[in-house]
Amino acid sequence: MRVDGLGCTIDGRTLLEAVSFSLSGGEALAVLGPSGAGKSLVLRCLLGLAPAQATVTGTLFWDERRVPLADRPALARLRGRGLALVPQAAAASLDPMRTVGQQLREVCVLHGTDSRPRERLAEVGLSHEFVDRHPHALSGGQAQRVALALALACRPAVLLADEPMASLDCVSQAELVDLLVKRCAAEQVALVLVSHDLARVARCCPRAIVLDRGRMVAHGPLAELLAAPPDPTTAVMVAVARRG
């Protein structure tokens, strides 16, 4: 997958400008930046879920296809088996009226994958009893694991993870990052991990792009960005990671 020149404006206000990156199967890329930098909006634009009033520009190159990022129906057709999302607020993304097992079966049927909810849950470290639980009976960490199971049940080529550790404690954050990397590597799924926590993603993402106010201010191997931050935004993030 390659993203070329992603831009997004709303009512004449530029929210994203000239964001470009690429990755291949099994690769992990971090999208870093402070709050409000446009990280989550990048994922929404790739999924064809930018705000209705937004004007989106740029191109997604997918295998041998060229998909304009303004073409929401074409992007919608990539959702599931192409691009899948692990949202930040996992509990809010689950249907409160249906069990975990029912939701997993629906996703598998919709995307033509094997419908084995217990195995899907085991892959993310949850026992078979969670099949019959409703979302209200899940902890924050358990809800994030269910959201990951739902995304991976689509058998996507690229997993988009939107700050999945944001609402978790430190131990749960470390466990979830390890799980993300392990599952994506096992299934050769490329990972785009959005975060503002450089220290956490440095463990799993060899490359990164850094956004500030919707613009790319740095990109490249994460080790090089850590060793010699090329801009003030990255320098601040490195300093915070070192203090932590």
TAURQUI-V267739 format. One line per field, one symbol per residue. psi: psi as a letter, one per 20 degrees, with the letter a starting at -180 (. if undefined). Layout:
# TAURQUI-V267739
psi = ???
This chain:
# TAURQUI-V267739
psi = pppokpqpqplipohqplpqrqqrpiqppporrrpjijghhgghhhikkqqhjqoprrppoodjqoopiinghhhhiipeifpqporgmghhiqoiiqrggghgggggghjkrpnmhhhghhhjkprhhihjqqhijqrghhhhhghgggghhilrhppoonliihjqrgghggggggggggghghjlpqpooprjnhhgihiiohqqqpqoljqpiqqaphhhhghnpirhghgggggghhh.
